[in-house]
Amino acid sequence: MNKKIRVLIVDDSAVVRQTLAEILCSDPLIEVMATASDPFVAAAKMHHEVPDVITLDVEMPRMDGITFLEKLMAQHPIPVVICSSLTGSGSKTTLKALEYGAVEIIQKPRLGTKQFIEESRVRICDAVKAASRAGVKRIGERSKIEPKLTADAVIAKPKTRAMIETTEKVVAVGASTGGTEALRVLLESLPADSPAIAIVQHMPEHFTAAFARRLDGICRISVKEAEDNDTLIRGRALIAPGNHHMLLKRSGARYFVEIKDGPLVCRHRPSVDVLFRSAARYAGNNAVAIIMTGMGDDGAAGILEMKEAGAFTIAQDEKSCVVFGMPQEAIKRGGIRKIMTLESIAGEVLRICNGG
């Protein structure tokens, strides 16, 4: 039998602690070890038992979550999932947690429709599972998960090859757990006139805009959260907005993105598979696909479709991944032409797009 993932919930709200505990305990692979109202209570409980994963609020009395995270990572590193309700300017503060070593960011569950509550449950449980495997090589088979929708739910499979009469290259990238840092490394390495890039990073609504602004401030290329009908041009990267799918489209020689709602695909919205399938259809052999660190198999089916449409496909190697799940699954399915270290991907993309 698989050992259950023991979780410590740290949040000053009793209602949130109870809700999170109920959500996590609904998954047979997870158990709530304890709950704590602030970091001091959490530290005391950790003296008796060390959790596998911590879910951590940002705004708390006596000590904020960011400070606690910084101290924790310096003294006793444990996978941490930030569970925050911060939006707008507050999301910038929450993103600092990623710099200090947090594995994932999830949005606090709140009351809503049955579908919203169920989607929150899926995302929260998956984030905890991903965190429990972060930086650790997976042993044995993956645990069975619930049935999930494919990209068919958002975009139909193409019946013919893409209508290609342009030589302009476009890059499609998919990432999840550990992807925020991996994307920083990739995008910082690119020159100002690099090929157009469309990115799906699994991240909650409101956080993608702050993430894009952070990257825009440190990269030579322009980086922004995608809006419907944004054009994909050289020197620009568009990041799919949280809680929305992003599709690559083409009109004549112009590539642009479509932002749309829809169900969770491969348990995610945005979904890498949705982006990759649209790139296979509308860019074909003028595309480069990159699948990066993350748990699960989102993107594995789509990148195979891109390869079959003539795209050059790249997977991040196991050593440089925080979690090797997504690249590993893409490799298993035969969708990858080249496996590369994180640091070498940018150079390969430039070589391919410049006709090397």
C-alpha positions, 0 to 999 in steps of 0.5 A: 500500500502507498503511504499517505501524504501527511499534510500540515495546514497553516491558516489563521481562519478556522473556516479555511482550515476546516474546508481545506481539511475536508477537501484533502481528506476526500483524497485517499492518498492524503491525510491531514496530520494537523492544522495550525492557526499561525506559524508559531503553532505550526512550529510547535506541532512540527517538533512532534511530527514532520509533515510531508507537505505544508499548505501555508497562508500568506497573511497571518498574525504574529508572523506572515507566511512569507517570513515563515517560509524563508525561515523554514527553507533555511532550517528544515526544507519541506515542500510548501504549497501557498494557499492564498486569497490575495489578488491584484497587487497582493499576488505580487507578494505571494509570488515572492514565495516561489523565490523562497522555495514554495512549490505551488500556489493555489487559490483558497477554496471559497463557497460557490457552485458545485462545479467550482467546489469540485474543481477547487478540490481537484486543483488543491489535491493535485497541488499537494500530490505534486509538492510531495514529489517535488525534487524526489525521483518517482518510484513505482507506478503513478497512483490512479486518478479520476477520469479526465477530459482531453483537449477534445472538450475544447478543440476538435482534432484537425482532419488535415495538416495545418494550412502552412504558407508562412515561414515564421516560427512560433514556440509553444511551451507548457509547464507546471510544478517548478515551471515558474523558475524554469520559465524564468531561466528559459526566457531570460536566456532569449534575445530581444528578437526571439521567436514569438512564444505562447506559454501555459503555466498551471497557475491560479487566476490573478497570479498569472498577470503578476507573474508575467509582469515579474518576467517582463521586468527581468527579460529582454523580450516582452512578457505579458498575460495574454488577452483575447486576440493578442498577436504573437510577434517576435520578441514577445511571450504571452502567458495564458491567464489563470482559469482560462484556456489559450489557443494559438490561431492564425489568420493569413501570416498573423498568429494570435491567441484565443482566450476561452472558457471551458471545462478542466482538460487533463485536470487543468485550466489553462491546459497545455494539451489545448495550446499544443493541439491548436499549435499543431493545427494552425502552425504545424511544422513552423512550430517548436514545442517545449514541455517542462517540469510538472506533475501529471500528463497534461501536454503529452498528447498534444505534443505528440500531435505537434510532432506528427504535424511536423513541429520540433519537440523538446522535453526538459530532462529529468535532472533539471526538473522539479517534477519529471512527470509531464516530460516523462509522459511525453517521452513515453508516448513518443512525442519528443524529438530531443531531451535537453537540460533546462539551460540548453533549451533556449539555444536550441530553440534559436538554432531551430527557428533561425534555420540552424 
